[in-house]
Amino acid sequence: MPRYERRDYQGPSDLRAMQEVTRRLWTRCKRWHIGDLAWRRFERLGREPDWRTALWERDGRPVAWAWATVSGSLDLHVDPGDVELAEEIIDWYGEGGGGTVTLLDSEKELAELLQSRGYQERADGPYFIHLSLDLAGLPAPRVPEGYTLRAVRDERDAAARAAVHAAAFAPSRVTPSRVTPSRVTADSYLQVMRAWPYRTELDWLVETTEGEPVAFCLVWLDEESGVAVLEPVGTDPAHRRRGLATAAILGALHEARRLGARTARVCARGDDDYPSARATYQAMGFRPYARNVTFVPGGLR
Ligand SMILES: CC(C)(COP(=O)(O)OP(=O)(O)OC[C@H]1O[C@@H](n2cnc3c(N)ncnc32)[C@H](O)[C@@H]1OP(=O)(O)O)[C@@H](O)C(=O)NCCC(=O)NCCS
């Protein structure tokens, strides 16, 4: 077995190293895109104590990363040529208490390895699907009367972006348990805007004619693969079902295409407890191609 060196996460330069492995290994059969990592790491402030994150290198080159929460969930990304390294990653995870592990359903070798270690696929509970859209022939964005559409201009828009994000992700009175309340703030949004590969041209807002932001879509472009990821998308509950999320998405995707994107990918809840996001993407022509699967340690169900 090759010798691997583990490096514990020290700060944003290690996120860049994780993004480089992620970018190098991108295929539709892998779960992670460079934009997912940037959003997840920076959307909120003060999360670092909740995480254990590490990278593994072979001959000085990063070939895997793992990101565990103290509450017991693990995400990992492993070069398919180094799949046996997952054994070491599971041991490292166990040293911190262990818990569940989530993969993309196409990561069969990793799934087999987990099963050989006593993990079992969770049969129920919420899960995410991955959907994609070919960007050829994208319709032009349209907003109804009373709204305008634009890209974010600069960091002075951070507070407005954070406010509309919080409005979209606030638990509603009708369905209080379905959405996790947002802890995105102007300061955390600034952190997102300073992360690679964020670009203001790919961050779109719908506003009322009075200038109140009411819907948004942020797109992350991987110029090497030509894959643009939507993360996140939302509309203030008072303005839903007027085509505003669709308009923000189309605004951002047209710009992404101009910058070289050929395909878009988005993740949405696949279970029937939370159908609205999936329905929005499917109404635009996104089609599901994969889903996440969560494995629980033997004995836990
Ligand atoms: C999902 C969400 C972004 C949709 O925003 P929206 O502005 O209402 O979406 P649109 O008006 O552009 O919807 C376009 C189409 O999507 C479908 N759709 C949207 N919401 C739907 C729902 N709740 N139920 C069924 N279909 C829905 C419909 O086909 C709709 O067209 P129609 O209104 O003519 O029937 C919004 O509900 C939201 O912010 N939810 C909370 C945050 C979230 O889950 N974000 C996505 C994950 S990152």
The ligand as a Tripos MOL2 file, in Angstrom:
@<TRIPOS>MOLECULE
LIG
   48    50     1     0     0
SMALL
NO_CHARGES

@<TRIPOS>ATOM
      1 C1        -37.5970   26.6030   -3.8220 C.3       1 LIG1
      2 C2        -37.8110   28.1150   -3.9920 C.3       1 LIG1
      3 C3        -36.4370   28.7530   -4.2300 C.3       1 LIG1
      4 C4        -38.7270   28.3910   -5.1880 C.3       1 LIG1
      5 O1        -38.8010   29.7960   -5.3590 O.3       1 LIG1
      6 P1        -39.9730   30.4930   -6.2390 P.3       1 LIG1
      7 O2        -39.5230   31.8720   -6.5460 O.co2     1 LIG1
      8 O3        -41.2620   30.3260   -5.5570 O.co2     1 LIG1
      9 O4        -39.9410   29.5870   -7.5440 O.3       1 LIG1
     10 P2        -40.6090   29.9240   -8.9740 P.3       1 LIG1
     11 O5        -41.7610   30.8500   -8.7940 O.co2     1 LIG1
     12 O6        -39.5160   30.3420   -9.8980 O.co2     1 LIG1
     13 O7        -41.1540   28.4690   -9.3650 O.3       1 LIG1
     14 C5        -41.1750   28.0290  -10.6920 C.3       1 LIG1
     15 C6        -41.8830   26.7050  -10.7790 C.3       1 LIG1
     16 O8        -41.2870   25.7440   -9.8710 O.3       1 LIG1
     17 C7        -42.3170   24.8800   -9.3590 C.3       1 LIG1
     18 N1        -42.4960   25.1100   -7.9170 N.ar      1 LIG1
     19 C8        -41.9230   26.0890   -7.1650 C.ar      1 LIG1
     20 N2        -42.3280   25.9640   -5.8710 N.ar      1 LIG1
     21 C9        -43.1580   24.8970   -5.8290 C.ar      1 LIG1
     22 C10       -43.8720   24.2770   -4.7750 C.ar      1 LIG1
     23 N3        -43.8300   24.7480   -3.5030 N.pl3     1 LIG1
     24 N4        -44.6150   23.1960   -5.0670 N.ar      1 LIG1
     25 C11       -44.6630   22.7140   -6.3210 C.ar      1 LIG1
     26 N5        -44.0120   23.2710   -7.3800 N.ar      1 LIG1
     27 C12       -43.2460   24.3500   -7.1210 C.ar      1 LIG1
     28 C13       -43.5830   25.2580  -10.0990 C.3       1 LIG1
     29 O9        -43.6070   24.5010  -11.2950 O.3       1 LIG1
     30 C14       -43.3410   26.7290  -10.3800 C.3       1 LIG1
     31 O10       -44.1130   27.2070  -11.4450 O.3       1 LIG1
     32 P3        -45.6630   27.6630  -11.1660 P.3       1 LIG1
     33 O11       -45.6470   28.5660   -9.9810 O.co2     1 LIG1
     34 O12       -46.0220   28.3690  -12.4430 O.co2     1 LIG1
     35 O13       -46.4180   26.3950  -10.9190 O.co2     1 LIG1
     36 C15       -38.4790   28.7260   -2.6950 C.3       1 LIG1
     37 O14       -39.6060   27.9480   -2.3880 O.3       1 LIG1
     38 C16       -37.5500   28.8000   -1.5020 C.2       1 LIG1
     39 O15       -36.8390   29.7940   -1.3090 O.2       1 LIG1
     40 N6        -37.5590   27.7740   -0.6260 N.am      1 LIG1
     41 C17       -36.7340   27.7830    0.6090 C.3       1 LIG1
     42 C18       -35.2530   27.7350    0.3010 C.3       1 LIG1
     43 C19       -34.8940   26.5170   -0.5510 C.2       1 LIG1
     44 O16       -35.3450   25.4070   -0.3390 O.2       1 LIG1
     45 N7        -33.9990   26.7500   -1.5310 N.am      1 LIG1
     46 C20       -33.5470   25.7230   -2.4620 C.3       1 LIG1
     47 C21       -32.4870   24.8780   -1.9190 C.3       1 LIG1
     48 S1        -30.8910   25.6710   -1.9330 S.3       1 LIG1
@<TRIPOS>BOND
     1     1     2 1
     2     2     3 1
     3     2     4 1
     4     2    36 1
     5     4     5 1
     6     5     6 1
     7     6     7 2
     8     6     8 1
     9     6     9 1
    10     9    10 1
    11    10    11 2
    12    10    12 1
    13    10    13 1
    14    13    14 1
    15    14    15 1
    16    15    16 1
    17    15    30 1
    18    16    17 1
    19    17    18 1
    20    17    28 1
    21    18    19 ar
    22    18    27 ar
    23    19    20 ar
    24    20    21 ar
    25    21    22 ar
    26    21    27 ar
    27    22    23 1
    28    22    24 ar
    29    24    25 ar
    30    25    26 ar
    31    26    27 ar
    32    28    29 1
    33    28    30 1
    34    30    31 1
    35    31    32 1
    36    32    33 2
    37    32    34 1
    38    32    35 1
    39    36    37 1
    40    36    38 1
    41    38    39 2
    42    38    40 1
    43    40    41 1
    44    41    42 1
    45    42    43 1
    46    43    44 2
    47    43    45 1
    48    45    46 1
    49    46    47 1
    50    47    48 1
@<TRIPOS>SUBSTRUCTURE
     1 LIG1         1 GROUP 0 **** ****
